[in-house]
Amino acid sequence: MAVTQKPTSDLAASVGLTNDDLVEMYRLVARARAVDERMWILNRAGRIPFVISGQGHEGAQVGIAWPLKRHFDWMAPFYRSIATCLTLGMTAQDILMAQYAKATDPSSGGRQMPGHYGHVGHNLLSLSSPVGTQMLHAVGIALAAKVRKTGQVAMTAMGEGSSNQGEVHEGLNFAAIHKLPFILVIENNGYAISVPISKQLATENVADRAAGYGIPGVVVDGSDVLACYKASKEAVDRARRGDGPTLIEAKVIRLTAHSSDDQQTKYRPEEELADLRSHDALPLFRDQLREAGVLTDELEASIAADIKREVDEATEHSESEPDPDPSTAMRWVFAEDWPSETPPAWGFGKSHGLEGHEGDASAAENAVD
Amino acid sequence: MAIRTFIEAIRDTLGEEMRRDDAVIVLGEDVGLKGGVFLATDGLHAEFGDDRVIDTPLSEALIVGASIGASMNGLRPVAEIQFADFIHPAFNQLVSEAARMRYRSNNTFGVPMTIRAPYGGGVHGALYHSQSVEAFYTHVPGLKVVIPSTPYDAKGLLRSAIRDDDPVLFFEHKKMYRSVRGDVPDTDYTVPLGRAAITHAGTQITVIAYGLMAHYALEAADVVAEEGISVEVVDLRTLRPIDKETVLSSVRKTGKCLIVYEDNRFGGYGAEVSAIVAEEAFDYLDGPVTRIAGPDVPGVPYNHVLEDWFMVNPEKIADGIRKLAAY
């Protein structure tokens, strides 16, 4: 502390944080962007077959996840939640390992597509591809927190497209009835793949629906990291007090196509795409912190260098890790092995092609008895 | 040792498990003050209160989805789906989520949850209160599917299900709730998941059944015994993981196999049993693997004449046995 000139700027004080907090939040937004950009480069270079991106959502994700207690509160993320996962403890390497789907990928050991993050050590719940299902898991986690009186808060995030699933209604209704310590975050980027908001909602905001459940619905500018933080802090405090759930809708932007398999110029007007960068939280937050004297040229350069090194090392590490061994592919259907679950006739060889077939003949014979 | 009905055995087990482990909660529609539409949870609310006996809204996906979440955060939920017919809105949660959670997270998350649901016909329940839904779920790796036929097994298997670290679907034939009685010891015994029982020893034909059909198979075995046909009845008890060893060793002994199930015949659970027997006991078979199963109509019709036509009963099973015995 002695060497710090001014631990709390006016900006930090205005939201009840320290300068260190703000710098760390900036680092997370920048790290998420750098990891994400690396993913696209690796995809274009043919190193990884698929990318689904969080670019444009990072500022909202960092601000909203920041008030959660690490390793204590729970988060059920979605496929754009890179910055959320980084904020709650996953590393750049953890995220890149999921892109490469290597054996040591902490999210799934290479079993899931990229983007399906999860980490038990950080209370980040494993996610699937059918959208909106995680809603009910987070509600159930919050129910357990209430029944067990743990003081935990459970949060989930999803896009506005997912908010149209029936499970979202079922979950909000139940969470509201029981005043569960639960927060639903809608990251509204205006598109469900190609379908614009005008064909997804009859109301202006997803948050307008909150009134139907008798809970607060808050709309926040997703390019304003600290506004997102404030909205989330209020919701987390409210949940922890036992006053029930909150729906937070962050209006964010989607800077990329839906995924590496999507061509967004087919359905997004040129002028819209040209204007996106002016709503990007990364430069906006950087300018805000520089203006407040929290971020200097020197600090910014050192953060950029740190992140580049992290991402380079994470890429190299992920490249060098082994693929999962097919002999492990039947493990963890259940907690224990079940002899009656029949292995395939071709055993556990690594080759599936007609040429150079390396199937384990003895295993195959055993399998067909 | 006490004589208990099937539903009493289930109710006793729920209460005992809740007393044994604070993590066990019950949730579902009408499970609270009413004690469930079949009274499986009667008295639990009075003893354990609102926090552990939760009346849910009519939201089956929520009942299962929230149970998944709660099981991730330290609870062992035992959810009741009021009728198996109404479980379909929760199909996505069961199949995409509960079944896949452990596999997709490489064993870092698991779902220690039990879903109870009354199934089956013969009770004037018509299309939407009579369904047998087990085949939808036995198809899915990662789900355990249990269908007990006696109060003893109901108690021992429900204990095992609640204490298991993976999701278990526990289907109870509603016609058996009050019509089936049996000895239930006062001890903390369990019946392991994945183990069938030979409930009637015989030498000429193996009849494989579960749930209500396991009773009807026994009745049919008695009928044909008088005609000189010796039947071995295998009560599967757990459908998945299946106890292949017991099934195959019985068929290898008798050389003939009849599978009985109440669900629609086409693509029903018995089709898989038939395939296993055909593939793995072919050299021992002295006749075709055959099935007696529900007709392929979209539901059990209501009118009692039509319902009787639909339902597999001991006479229909005995006919199947006679035909197979003639090979």
Interface residues (C-beta under 8 A of the other chain):
Chain A: W74 A76 D105 P106 S107 S108 G109 R111 Q112 H116 G118 H119 V120 L125 S126 S128 S129 P130 T133 M135 L136 H137 A138 V139 G140 I141 A142 L143 A144 A145 K146 V147 R148 T150 Q152 A154 G166 E167 E170 G171 N173 F174 I177 R331 W332 V333 F334 A335 W338 S340 E341 V368 D369
Chain B: I25 D51 R52 I54 T56 P57 S59 A61 L62 V64 G65 A66 S67 I68 G69 A70 S71 M72 N73 G74 L75 P77 P89 N92 Q93 S96 E97 R100 M101 R102 Y103 R104 S105 N106 N107 T108 F109 G110 P141 G142 K144 D164 D165 D166 G194 P241 I242 D243 K244 E245 E279 E280
